[in-house]
Amino acid sequence: MIEIRFHGRGGQGAVIASKILAYALFLDGYHTQAFPTYGAERRGAPVAAYVRVDNSFINVRSPVINPDYVIVMSGKLADTVDVSSGIKENGLILINSELDVDHYTFEERCRVVCFDVNRIALKYGLGTKIMPIINVPILGVFAKLTGLVSIDALKKATPKFVPVKAERNIEALEEAYNLA
């Protein structure tokens, strides 16, 4: 089983991203599971969402404690939340940040990649400068870095969960995928 944990702030789209990813993985032929946990339910509050993927039925019903992959929707969140907690050896932490990887200090047992997804989201009019909506484009980066999910499945899954600006989201997804 592969486990993925998303860290975001309310309003960034971490929960929707987890649902899109799980559905895309389902379209690719896997068994999947996606669910969130919330703190204070308000815009800007820390949010975690989880995805599990396997070749067989998933019977686990708990938060992801030891993820293979962590997707961090905001680099500033990585400064205040222990996003690397429990990550498996040789795991991957993908951080939406314009800062260099050296800014973040994580254990050397995992790979850390920083990618400025905000820039792509803003280019396609997804969200505002204060709160870019990066949930779809960050999945493009994730797909390219991991090979876990196909870009075609992500394109098919996106309109199901993001009916508004679906075409722009898919364009941002493709650009992020190609630039990763």
KOLSE-996162 format. One record per residue (C-alpha): residue number from 1; residue in three letters; x, y, z. Coordinates in Angstrom, 3 decimals. Each point is the difference from the previous one (the first is absolute). Example, Ala and Ser with C-alpha at 12.3 -4.5 7.8 and 13.67 -1.06 7.14 Angstrom:
+------+------+----------+----------+----------+
: resi : resn :       px :       py :       pz :
+------+------+----------+----------+----------+
:    1 :  Ala :   12.300 :   -4.500 :    7.800 :
:    2 :  Ser :    1.370 :    3.440 :   -0.660 :
+------+------+----------+----------+----------+
END
This chain:
+------+------+----------+----------+----------+
: resi : resn :       px :       py :       pz :
+------+------+----------+----------+----------+
:    1 :  Met :    0.000 :    0.000 :    0.000 :
:    2 :  Ile :    1.176 :    3.525 :   -0.801 :
:    3 :  Glu :   -1.018 :    2.811 :    2.333 :
:    4 :  Ile :   -0.049 :    3.722 :   -0.766 :
:    5 :  Arg :   -0.533 :    2.871 :    2.413 :
:    6 :  Phe :   -0.947 :    3.536 :   -1.044 :
:    7 :  His :    0.658 :    3.027 :    2.213 :
:    8 :  Gly :   -1.749 :    3.234 :   -0.850 :
:    9 :  Arg :   -1.968 :    2.911 :    1.307 :
:   10 :  Gly :   -3.761 :    0.244 :   -0.234 :
:   11 :  Gly :   -0.899 :    1.405 :   -3.414 :
:   12 :  Gln :    3.109 :   -1.220 :   -1.859 :
:   13 :  Gly :   -1.658 :   -3.131 :   -1.307 :
:   14 :  Ala :    1.849 :   -2.799 :    1.832 :
:   15 :  Val :   -3.206 :   -1.976 :    0.545 :
:   16 :  Ile :   -1.103 :    0.349 :   -3.636 :
:   17 :  Ala :    3.532 :   -0.905 :   -1.144 :
:   18 :  Ser :   -0.158 :   -3.210 :    2.044 :
:   19 :  Lys :   -3.360 :   -0.892 :   -1.565 :
:   20 :  Ile :    1.237 :    0.723 :   -3.531 :
:   21 :  Leu :    3.124 :   -2.079 :    0.578 :
:   22 :  Ala :   -1.949 :   -2.932 :    1.457 :
:   23 :  Tyr :   -2.491 :    0.036 :   -2.855 :
:   24 :  Ala :    2.766 :    0.233 :   -2.620 :
:   25 :  Leu :    1.771 :   -2.951 :    1.612 :
:   26 :  Phe :   -3.320 :   -1.878 :   -0.081 :
:   27 :  Leu :   -0.264 :    0.791 :   -3.711 :
:   28 :  Asp :    3.520 :   -1.430 :   -0.380 :
:   29 :  Gly :   -1.287 :   -3.280 :    1.462 :
:   30 :  Tyr :    0.847 :    0.205 :    3.704 :
:   31 :  His :   -2.027 :   -0.269 :    3.185 :
:   32 :  Thr :    0.061 :    3.375 :    1.739 :
:   33 :  Gln :   -1.117 :    1.875 :    3.060 :
:   34 :  Ala :   -0.017 :    3.760 :    0.710 :
:   35 :  Phe :   -1.103 :    1.921 :    3.077 :
:   36 :  Pro :    0.871 :    3.212 :    1.887 :
:   37 :  Thr :    0.527 :    1.115 :    3.580 :
:   38 :  Tyr :   -0.740 :    3.540 :    1.070 :
:   39 :  Gly :    1.041 :    2.176 :    2.888 :
:   40 :  Ala :   -1.952 :    3.208 :    0.360 :
:   41 :  Glu :   -2.273 :    0.052 :   -3.029 :
:   42 :  Arg :    0.905 :    3.372 :   -1.429 :
:   43 :  Arg :    1.905 :    1.362 :   -2.951 :
:   44 :  Gly :    3.725 :   -0.078 :    0.706 :
:   45 :  Ala :   -0.107 :   -2.612 :    2.783 :
:   46 :  Pro :    2.296 :   -3.023 :   -0.411 :
:   47 :  Val :   -1.606 :   -2.932 :   -1.813 :
:   48 :  Ala :    1.257 :   -3.510 :   -0.663 :
:   49 :  Ala :   -1.367 :   -2.368 :   -2.616 :
:   50 :  Tyr :    0.955 :   -3.575 :   -0.708 :
:   51 :  Val :    0.063 :   -2.359 :   -2.965 :
:   52 :  Arg :    0.666 :   -3.710 :    0.014 :
:   53 :  Val :    0.528 :   -2.064 :   -3.146 :
:   54 :  Asp :    0.430 :   -3.726 :   -0.411 :
:   55 :  Asn :   -0.559 :   -2.839 :   -2.429 :
:   56 :  Ser :   -2.574 :   -1.532 :    2.345 :
:   57 :  Phe :   -2.797 :    1.140 :    2.319 :
:   58 :  Ile :    1.130 :    2.482 :    2.674 :
:   59 :  Asn :   -1.360 :   -0.815 :    3.435 :
:   60 :  Val :    1.987 :    2.557 :    2.013 :
:   61 :  Arg :   -2.085 :    2.899 :    1.350 :
:   62 :  Ser :    2.471 :    2.197 :    1.848 :
:   63 :  Pro :    2.003 :    3.132 :   -0.823 :
:   64 :  Val :    3.245 :   -0.557 :   -1.902 :
:   65 :  Ile :    2.780 :   -0.103 :    2.581 :
:   66 :  Asn :    2.874 :   -1.327 :   -2.147 :
:   67 :  Pro :   -0.443 :    1.452 :   -3.489 :
:   68 :  Asp :    2.000 :   -0.926 :   -3.055 :
:   69 :  Tyr :   -0.711 :    3.471 :   -1.384 :
:   70 :  Val :   -0.853 :    3.359 :    1.561 :
:   71 :  Ile :   -1.407 :    2.904 :   -1.998 :
:   72 :  Val :    0.294 :    3.393 :    1.709 :
:   73 :  Met :   -2.282 :    2.616 :   -1.529 :
:   74 :  Ser :    1.831 :    2.963 :    1.593 :
:   75 :  Gly :    3.695 :    0.282 :    0.801 :
:   76 :  Lys :   -0.784 :    2.181 :    3.012 :
:   77 :  Leu :   -1.962 :   -2.890 :    1.457 :
:   78 :  Ala :    3.172 :   -2.117 :   -0.043 :
:   79 :  Asp :    1.566 :    2.576 :    2.332 :
:   80 :  Thr :   -2.688 :   -0.521 :    2.660 :
:   81 :  Val :   -1.295 :   -3.570 :   -0.438 :
:   82 :  Asp :    2.163 :   -3.135 :    0.126 :
:   83 :  Val :   -0.909 :   -1.077 :   -3.531 :
:   84 :  Ser :    2.762 :   -2.628 :   -0.066 :
:   85 :  Ser :   -1.391 :   -1.819 :    3.029 :
:   86 :  Gly :    0.074 :   -3.737 :   -0.583 :
:   87 :  Ile :    1.082 :    0.165 :   -3.636 :
:   88 :  Lys :    1.373 :   -3.300 :   -1.224 :
:   89 :  Glu :    3.628 :   -0.371 :   -0.930 :
:   90 :  Asn :    0.524 :    1.129 :   -3.608 :
:   91 :  Gly :   -3.367 :    1.757 :    0.096 :
:   92 :  Leu :   -0.681 :    3.256 :   -1.819 :
:   93 :  Ile :   -1.110 :    3.348 :    1.378 :
:   94 :  Leu :   -1.308 :    2.360 :   -2.701 :
:   95 :  Ile :   -0.243 :    3.601 :    1.208 :
:   96 :  Asn :   -1.737 :    2.830 :   -1.827 :
:   97 :  Ser :    2.670 :    2.638 :    0.538 :
:   98 :  Glu :    2.101 :    2.460 :   -1.926 :
:   99 :  Leu :    2.771 :   -0.553 :    2.552 :
:  100 :  Asp :    2.891 :   -2.387 :   -0.509 :
:  101 :  Val :   -0.049 :   -3.453 :    1.608 :
:  102 :  Asp :    2.833 :    1.133 :    2.309 :
:  103 :  His :   -2.478 :    2.285 :    1.798 :
:  104 :  Tyr :   -1.704 :   -3.073 :    1.464 :
:  105 :  Thr :    1.676 :   -2.328 :    2.453 :
:  106 :  Phe :   -1.296 :   -3.542 :   -0.099 :
:  107 :  Glu :    1.618 :   -3.291 :    0.814 :
:  108 :  Glu :    2.177 :   -1.272 :   -2.808 :
:  109 :  Arg :   -2.003 :   -3.225 :   -0.283 :
:  110 :  Cys :   -2.365 :    1.622 :   -2.498 :
:  111 :  Arg :    0.166 :    2.026 :   -3.191 :
:  112 :  Val :   -1.296 :    3.588 :    0.074 :
:  113 :  Val :   -1.080 :    1.877 :   -3.129 :
:  114 :  Cys :   -1.110 :    3.634 :   -0.081 :
:  115 :  Phe :   -2.065 :    1.234 :   -2.926 :
:  116 :  Asp :   -1.673 :    3.404 :   -0.403 :
:  117 :  Val :   -3.519 :   -1.143 :   -0.842 :
:  118 :  Asn :   -1.491 :    3.377 :    1.011 :
:  119 :  Arg :    1.528 :    1.586 :   -3.096 :
:  120 :  Ile :   -1.744 :   -2.489 :   -2.285 :
:  121 :  Ala :   -3.342 :    0.320 :    1.798 :
:  122 :  Leu :    0.088 :    3.782 :   -0.272 :
:  123 :  Lys :    0.956 :   -0.168 :   -3.684 :
:  124 :  Tyr :   -3.249 :   -1.893 :   -0.648 :
:  125 :  Gly :   -2.161 :    2.164 :    2.281 :
:  126 :  Leu :   -0.451 :   -2.653 :    2.690 :
:  127 :  Gly :   -0.686 :    1.801 :    3.252 :
:  128 :  Thr :    1.488 :    3.327 :    1.036 :
:  129 :  Lys :    3.504 :    1.269 :    0.650 :
:  130 :  Ile :   -0.683 :   -0.347 :    3.723 :
:  131 :  Met :   -1.492 :   -3.504 :   -0.344 :
:  132 :  Pro :    0.904 :   -1.774 :   -3.253 :
:  133 :  Ile :   -1.941 :   -3.233 :   -0.518 :
:  134 :  Ile :    2.721 :   -2.519 :   -0.755 :
:  135 :  Asn :   -1.768 :   -3.302 :    0.608 :
:  136 :  Val :   -0.056 :   -1.103 :   -3.646 :
:  137 :  Pro :    3.390 :    1.275 :   -1.203 :
:  138 :  Ile :    1.857 :   -1.486 :    2.979 :
:  139 :  Leu :   -1.387 :   -3.390 :   -1.021 :
:  140 :  Gly :    1.700 :    0.457 :   -3.366 :
:  141 :  Val :    3.338 :    0.439 :    1.754 :
:  142 :  Phe :   -0.732 :   -2.999 :    2.234 :
:  143 :  Ala :   -0.913 :   -2.185 :   -2.994 :
:  144 :  Lys :    3.219 :    0.888 :   -1.828 :
:  145 :  Leu :    2.251 :   -0.499 :    3.035 :
:  146 :  Thr :   -1.497 :   -3.311 :    1.110 :
:  147 :  Gly :   -1.465 :   -1.682 :   -3.088 :
:  148 :  Leu :   -2.696 :   -1.299 :    2.351 :
:  149 :  Val :   -2.960 :    1.463 :   -1.889 :
:  150 :  Ser :   -0.467 :    0.742 :   -3.680 :
:  151 :  Ile :   -0.494 :    3.525 :   -1.280 :
:  152 :  Asp :   -2.919 :   -1.272 :   -2.100 :
:  153 :  Ala :   -1.818 :   -1.301 :    3.085 :
:  154 :  Leu :    0.593 :    3.324 :    1.791 :
:  155 :  Lys :   -1.461 :    1.852 :   -2.994 :
:  156 :  Lys :   -3.089 :   -2.217 :    0.090 :
:  157 :  Ala :   -0.407 :    0.306 :    3.777 :
:  158 :  Thr :    0.398 :    3.779 :    0.259 :
:  159 :  Pro :   -3.385 :    1.120 :   -1.437 :
:  160 :  Lys :   -1.840 :   -2.371 :    2.355 :
:  161 :  Phe :    1.298 :    1.924 :    3.023 :
:  162 :  Val :    0.803 :    3.404 :   -1.533 :
:  163 :  Pro :   -2.808 :    0.847 :   -2.420 :
:  164 :  Val :    0.768 :    3.746 :    0.123 :
:  165 :  Lys :    3.002 :    0.954 :   -2.139 :
:  166 :  Ala :    0.554 :   -3.673 :   -0.830 :
:  167 :  Glu :    1.768 :    0.822 :   -3.285 :
:  168 :  Arg :    2.359 :    2.470 :    1.678 :
:  169 :  Asn :    0.745 :   -2.520 :    2.738 :
:  170 :  Ile :    0.826 :   -2.656 :   -2.580 :
:  171 :  Glu :    2.282 :    2.439 :   -1.849 :
:  172 :  Ala :    1.755 :    0.816 :    3.304 :
:  173 :  Leu :    0.233 :   -3.732 :    0.752 :
:  174 :  Glu :    1.693 :   -0.666 :   -3.335 :
:  175 :  Glu :    2.416 :    2.899 :    0.370 :
:  176 :  Ala :    1.000 :   -1.038 :    3.511 :
:  177 :  Tyr :    0.465 :   -3.581 :   -1.186 :
:  178 :  Asn :    2.179 :    1.107 :   -2.931 :
:  179 :  Leu :    2.117 :    2.358 :    2.128 :
:  180 :  Ala :    0.594 :   -2.447 :    2.864 :
+------+------+----------+----------+----------+
END
